[in-house]
Structures are given as structure tokens and as C-alpha cells.
């Protein structure tokens, strides 16, 4: 539970142990309750990031790319 609306919310593998139905519910709550918050979501599965606006890809400690996230790519890119 958060007591106030943070400017930045960092989530590191926050949904990795959730089933798909619960993950979707969690994402809806984030979208509804944290509209004014920047959310940094760290995940290995692209399906987890389908609701994100921007994708930042890192590899071996380096920035590989920054792009608008395309949700259609999440279904095929693993």
C-alpha cells in the first residue's frame, strides 16, 4: 500500500510471480491510480511491458535502445 502519490514508482519484476489474470488486474490498477506517476518497470518478459509507453533496452550494462513500445511486438518477441 502506498500512502501518497509518488513522482516515480520503480517496479523490479513486480509481476513475475503473478498469473496472467492477476497481472492484468495489477496493470489496470497502476494505470488508474498512478496516472501522474512515472513508472519504471523492469522485466524480462516483454508481455509484462505491453502497457508501457516507452521501452528502454539494456544489455551487459549498456543502453541498447530507446523506442516507443509496440504492443504487437510483445506477443512474438521473447
DSSP file (Angstrom, degrees, kcal/mol; ACC not computed):
  #  RESIDUE AA STRUCTURE BP1 BP2  ACC     N-H-->O    O-->H-N    N-H-->O    O-->H-N    TCO  KAPPA ALPHA  PHI   PSI    X-CA   Y-CA   Z-CA
    1    1 A X              0   0    0      0, 0.0     2,-0.4     0, 0.0     0, 0.0   0.000 360.0 360.0 360.0 135.2    0.0    0.0    0.0
    2    2 A X        -     0   0    0      1,-0.1     3,-0.1     4,-0.0     0, 0.0  -0.891 360.0-157.9-105.3 136.2    1.3    3.5   -0.9
    3    3 A X  S    S+     0   0    0     -2,-0.4     2,-0.3     1,-0.1    -1,-0.1   0.669  75.4  17.7 -88.2 -18.2    0.3    6.4    1.4
    4    4 A X  S    S-     0   0    0      0, 0.0     2,-0.8     0, 0.0    -1,-0.1  -0.955  88.9 -90.6-147.0 167.2    0.8    9.1   -1.2
    5    5 A X        -     0   0    0     -2,-0.3     2,-0.1    -3,-0.1    29,-0.0  -0.697  46.2-149.0 -81.0 109.3    1.2    9.5   -5.0
    6    6 A X        -     0   0    0     -2,-0.8     3,-0.1     1,-0.1    32,-0.1  -0.420  15.8-135.6 -78.2 156.1    4.9    9.2   -5.7
    7    7 A X  S    S+     0   0    0      1,-0.3    31,-2.5    30,-0.2     2,-0.4   0.836  96.4  25.7 -73.6 -33.8    6.6   11.1   -8.6
    8    8 A X  E     -a   38   0A   0     29,-0.2     2,-0.5    31,-0.0    -1,-0.3  -0.999  65.5-171.5-134.5 132.4    8.5    7.9   -9.5
    9    9 A X  E     -a   39   0A   0     29,-2.5    31,-2.5    -2,-0.4     2,-0.5  -0.983  10.8-158.7-123.8 117.8    7.5    4.3   -8.8
   10   10 A X  E     -a   40   0A   0     -2,-0.5     2,-0.5    29,-0.2    31,-0.2  -0.860   7.7-173.4-101.3 126.2   10.1    1.6   -9.6
   11   11 A X  E     -a   41   0A   0     29,-3.5    31,-3.5    -2,-0.5     2,-0.7  -0.967   4.4-167.5-121.4 114.6    8.9   -1.9  -10.1
   12   12 A X  E    S-a   42   0A   0     -2,-0.5    31,-0.2    29,-0.2    29,-0.1  -0.879  78.3 -32.7-107.1 104.8   11.5   -4.7  -10.5
   13   13 A X  S >  S+     0   0    0     29,-3.0     3,-1.2    -2,-0.7     4,-0.3   0.867  85.8 162.3  54.0  39.8   10.0   -7.9  -11.7
   14   14 A X  T 3  S+     0   0    0     28,-0.3     3,-0.2     1,-0.3    -1,-0.1   0.747  71.4  35.4 -63.9 -26.0    6.8   -6.9   -9.8
   15   15 A X  T >  S+     0   0    0      1,-0.1     3,-1.7     2,-0.1    -1,-0.3   0.288  82.0 108.6-111.6  10.3    4.5   -9.3  -11.7
   16   16 A X  T <  S+     0   0    0     -3,-1.2    -1,-0.1     1,-0.3    -2,-0.1   0.776  85.6  41.7 -62.2 -27.0    6.9  -12.2  -12.2
   17   17 A X  T 3  S+     0   0    0     -4,-0.3    -1,-0.3    -3,-0.2     2,-0.3   0.324  97.4  99.3-101.2   7.3    5.1  -14.5   -9.7
   18   18 A X  S <  S-     0   0    0     -3,-1.7     2,-0.1     1,-0.1    -3,-0.0  -0.662  73.0-120.5 -95.9 149.0    1.6  -13.5  -10.8
   19   19 A X     >  -     0   0    0     -2,-0.3     4,-2.4     1,-0.1     5,-0.2  -0.391  38.8-100.1 -75.3 167.0   -0.7  -15.4  -13.1
   20   20 A X  H  > S+     0   0    0      1,-0.2     4,-2.2     2,-0.2     5,-0.2   0.871 120.8  51.9 -60.8 -40.9   -1.9  -13.6  -16.2
   21   21 A X  H  > S+     0   0    0      1,-0.2     4,-1.9     2,-0.2    -1,-0.2   0.918 113.2  44.3 -62.9 -44.4   -5.3  -12.6  -14.9
   22   22 A X  H  > S+     0   0    0      2,-0.2     4,-2.6     1,-0.2    -1,-0.2   0.863 111.0  55.2 -68.9 -36.0   -3.8  -11.1  -11.7
   23   23 A X  H  X S+     0   0    0     -4,-2.4     4,-2.4     2,-0.2    -2,-0.2   0.913 107.7  48.9 -63.1 -42.7   -1.1   -9.4  -13.7
   24   24 A X  H  X S+     0   0    0     -4,-2.2     4,-2.1     2,-0.2    -2,-0.2   0.912 111.8  49.3 -62.8 -42.9   -3.7   -7.7  -16.0
   25   25 A X  H  X S+     0   0    0     -4,-1.9     4,-2.2     2,-0.2    -2,-0.2   0.916 110.3  51.0 -61.4 -44.3   -5.6   -6.5  -12.9
   26   26 A X  H  X S+     0   0    0     -4,-2.6     4,-2.2     1,-0.2    -2,-0.2   0.909 110.3  49.5 -59.1 -44.6   -2.4   -5.2  -11.3
   27   27 A X  H  X S+     0   0    0     -4,-2.4     4,-2.4     1,-0.2    -1,-0.2   0.874 108.7  52.6 -65.4 -37.9   -1.6   -3.2  -14.5
   28   28 A X  H  X S+     0   0    0     -4,-2.1     4,-2.3     2,-0.2    -1,-0.2   0.911 108.5  50.5 -63.7 -42.4   -5.1   -1.8  -14.6
   29   29 A X  H  X S+     0   0    0     -4,-2.2     4,-3.0     2,-0.2     5,-0.4   0.925 110.4  49.9 -61.8 -44.4   -4.8   -0.5  -11.1
   30   30 A X  H  X S+     0   0    0     -4,-2.2     4,-1.9     1,-0.2    -2,-0.2   0.931 111.8  48.2 -59.2 -45.6   -1.4    1.1  -11.9
   31   31 A X  H  < S+     0   0    0     -4,-2.4    -1,-0.2     1,-0.2    -2,-0.2   0.881 118.8  39.6 -63.2 -38.5   -3.0    2.8  -15.0
   32   32 A X  H  < S+     0   0    0     -4,-2.3     3,-0.4    -5,-0.2    -2,-0.2   0.903 123.9  34.4 -78.5 -43.2   -6.0    4.1  -13.0
   33   33 A X  H  < S+     0   0    0     -4,-3.0     3,-0.2    -5,-0.2    -3,-0.2   0.669 120.2  44.4 -91.7 -18.7   -4.4    5.1   -9.7
   34   34 A X    ><  +     0   0    0     -4,-1.9     3,-1.4    -5,-0.4    -1,-0.2  -0.227  62.9 133.8-123.6  44.7   -1.0    6.3  -10.8
   35   35 A X  T 3  S+     0   0    0     -3,-0.4    -1,-0.1     1,-0.3    -2,-0.1   0.791  79.8  44.9 -64.9 -28.7   -1.8    8.5  -13.9
   36   36 A X  T 3  S+     0   0    0     -3,-0.2     2,-0.4     2,-0.1    -1,-0.3   0.274  99.3  92.7 -98.0  10.4    0.5   11.3  -12.7
   37   37 A X  S <  S-     0   0    0     -3,-1.4     2,-0.6   -29,-0.0   -29,-0.2  -0.864  72.5-131.9-109.6 136.7    3.4    9.0  -11.7
   38   38 A X  E     -a    8   0A   0    -31,-2.5   -29,-2.5    -2,-0.4     2,-0.6  -0.770  27.9-156.5 -80.7 125.1    6.3    7.9  -13.8
   39   39 A X  E     -a    9   0A   0     -2,-0.6     2,-0.7   -31,-0.2   -29,-0.2  -0.924  10.1-160.9-111.9 121.3    6.6    4.2  -13.5
   40   40 A X  E     -a   10   0A   0    -31,-2.5   -29,-3.5    -2,-0.6     2,-0.6  -0.891  14.8-170.5 -98.3 111.3    9.9    2.4  -14.2
   41   41 A X  E     -a   11   0A   0     -2,-0.7     2,-0.6   -31,-0.2   -29,-0.2  -0.916   6.6-164.2-111.3 116.2    9.0   -1.2  -14.8
   42   42 A X  E     +a   12   0A   0    -31,-3.5   -29,-3.0    -2,-0.6   -28,-0.3  -0.876  26.5 148.5-100.5 123.9   11.9   -3.7  -15.0
   43   43 A X        -     0   0    0     -2,-0.6    -2,-0.0   -31,-0.2     3,-0.0  -0.996  45.8-150.9-154.2 152.5   11.0   -7.0  -16.6
   44   44 A X  S    S+     0   0    0     -2,-0.3     2,-0.5     1,-0.1    -1,-0.1   0.749  84.9  72.4 -92.5 -30.6   12.5   -9.8  -18.7
   45   45 A X    >   -     0   0    0      1,-0.1     3,-1.1     2,-0.0     4,-0.5  -0.767  69.8-151.9 -90.3 124.2    9.2  -10.8  -20.4
   46   46 A X  G >  S+     0   0    0     -2,-0.5     3,-1.2    31,-0.3     4,-0.2   0.790  93.1  69.2 -65.3 -27.0    8.0   -8.3  -23.0
   47   47 A X  G >  S+     0   0    0      1,-0.3     3,-1.2    27,-0.3    -1,-0.3   0.845  93.4  59.1 -58.3 -32.6    4.4   -9.3  -22.3
   48   48 A X  G <  S+     0   0    0     -3,-1.1     3,-0.4     1,-0.2    -1,-0.3   0.774 104.7  50.2 -65.6 -26.4    4.7   -7.7  -18.9
   49   49 A X  G X  S+     0   0    0     -3,-1.2     3,-2.2    -4,-0.5    -1,-0.2   0.288  72.8 112.0 -97.1   9.4    5.6   -4.4  -20.6
   50   50 A X  T <  S+     0   0    0     -3,-1.2    -1,-0.2     1,-0.3    21,-0.2   0.735  78.5  50.5 -60.4 -23.3    2.6   -4.3  -23.0
   51   51 A X  T 3  S+     0   0    0     -3,-0.4    -1,-0.3    -4,-0.2     2,-0.1   0.458  89.2 106.4 -92.7  -1.5    1.0   -1.3  -21.2
   52   52 A X    <   -     0   0    0     -3,-2.2     3,-0.1     1,-0.1    19,-0.1  -0.454  59.6-150.6 -79.7 150.9    4.2    0.8  -21.2
   53   53 A X  S    S+     0   0    0      1,-0.2    16,-2.1    -2,-0.1     2,-0.4   0.822  80.3  33.7 -86.6 -35.6    4.6    3.8  -23.5
   54   54 A X  E     -B   68   0B   0     14,-0.3     2,-0.5     2,-0.0    14,-0.2  -0.962  66.4-152.4-128.3 140.2    8.4    3.7  -23.9
   55   55 A X  E     -B   67   0B   0     12,-3.4    12,-2.4    -2,-0.4     2,-0.5  -0.949   7.5-171.7-113.6 127.3   10.8    0.7  -24.0
   56   56 A X  E     -B   66   0B   0     -2,-0.5     2,-0.5    10,-0.2    10,-0.2  -0.978  12.1-157.3-117.2 117.5   14.4    1.1  -22.9
   57   57 A X  E     -B   65   0B   0      8,-2.7     7,-3.3    -2,-0.5     8,-1.5  -0.842  10.5-174.4-103.5 128.1   16.5   -2.0  -23.6
   58   58 A X  E     +B   63   0B   0     -2,-0.5     2,-0.3     5,-0.2     5,-0.2  -0.854   5.3 175.9-116.3 152.2   19.7   -2.6  -21.7
   59   59 A X  E >   -B   62   0B   0      3,-2.4     3,-1.9    -2,-0.3    -2,-0.0  -0.911  66.8  -9.1-158.9 132.1   22.3   -5.3  -22.2
   60   60 A X  T 3  S-     0   0    0     -2,-0.3     3,-0.1     1,-0.3     0, 0.0   0.861 129.0 -52.7  46.0  44.4   25.6   -6.0  -20.4
   61   61 A X  T 3  S+     0   0    0      1,-0.2     2,-0.3     0, 0.0    -1,-0.3   0.585 117.2 108.1  76.7  10.5   25.4   -2.7  -18.6
   62   62 A X  E <  S-B   59   0B   0     -3,-1.9    -3,-2.4     0, 0.0     2,-0.5  -0.903  74.8-112.0-123.5 150.3   24.9   -0.7  -21.7
   63   63 A X  E     +B   58   0B   0     -2,-0.3    -5,-0.2    -5,-0.2     3,-0.1  -0.684  34.2 176.1 -75.6 121.1   21.9    1.2  -23.2
   64   64 A X  E     -     0   0B   0     -7,-3.3     2,-0.3    -2,-0.5    -6,-0.2   0.827  57.4 -18.7 -96.6 -39.5   20.9   -0.7  -26.4
   65   65 A X  E     -B   57   0B   0     -8,-1.5    -8,-2.7     2,-0.0     2,-0.4  -0.987  40.5-153.2-165.5 155.7   17.8    1.2  -27.5
   66   66 A X  E     +B   56   0B   0     -2,-0.3     2,-0.3   -10,-0.2   -10,-0.2  -0.994  36.8 148.1-131.3 127.1   15.0    3.6  -26.6
   67   67 A X  E     -B   55   0B   0    -12,-2.4   -12,-3.4    -2,-0.4     2,-0.2  -0.985  54.1 -87.7-153.4 160.5   11.8    3.4  -28.5
   68   68 A X  E     -B   54   0B   0     -2,-0.3     2,-0.4   -14,-0.2   -14,-0.3  -0.563  57.3-112.4 -65.8 136.9    8.1    3.8  -28.4
   69   69 A X        -     0   0    0    -16,-2.1     2,-0.7    -2,-0.2    -1,-0.1  -0.613  24.1-154.9 -81.5 130.1    6.8    0.4  -27.3
   70   70 A X    >>  -     0   0    0     -2,-0.4     3,-1.7     1,-0.1     4,-0.7  -0.898   1.3-159.0-103.8 106.5    4.8   -1.5  -29.9
   71   71 A X  H >> S+     0   0    0     -2,-0.7     4,-0.6     1,-0.3     3,-0.5   0.771  88.7  64.6 -60.1 -26.1    2.4   -3.9  -28.0
   72   72 A X  H 34 S+     0   0    0      1,-0.2     4,-0.5     2,-0.2     3,-0.4   0.807  98.1  55.6 -66.6 -26.5    2.0   -6.1  -31.1
   73   73 A X  H X> S+     0   0    0     -3,-1.7     4,-2.4     1,-0.2     3,-0.7   0.770  93.0  70.8 -74.6 -25.2    5.7   -7.0  -30.9
   74   74 A X  H << S+     0   0    0     -4,-0.7   -27,-0.3    -3,-0.5    -1,-0.2   0.821  92.4  57.0 -62.7 -31.8    5.3   -8.2  -27.3
   75   75 A X  T 3< S+     0   0    0     -4,-0.6    -1,-0.2    -3,-0.4    -2,-0.2   0.805 119.8  27.8 -71.1 -28.4    3.4  -11.3  -28.4
   76   76 A X  T <4 S+     0   0    0     -3,-0.7     2,-0.6    -4,-0.5    -2,-0.2   0.660 104.3  81.1-108.0 -18.7    6.2  -12.5  -30.7
   77   77 A X     <        0   0    0     -4,-2.4   -31,-0.3     1,-0.1   -30,-0.1  -0.808 360.0 360.0 -95.7 119.9    9.4  -11.1  -29.1
   78   78 A X              0   0    0     -2,-0.6    -1,-0.1   -33,-0.1    -4,-0.1   0.341 360.0 360.0-123.8 360.0   10.8  -13.1  -26.2
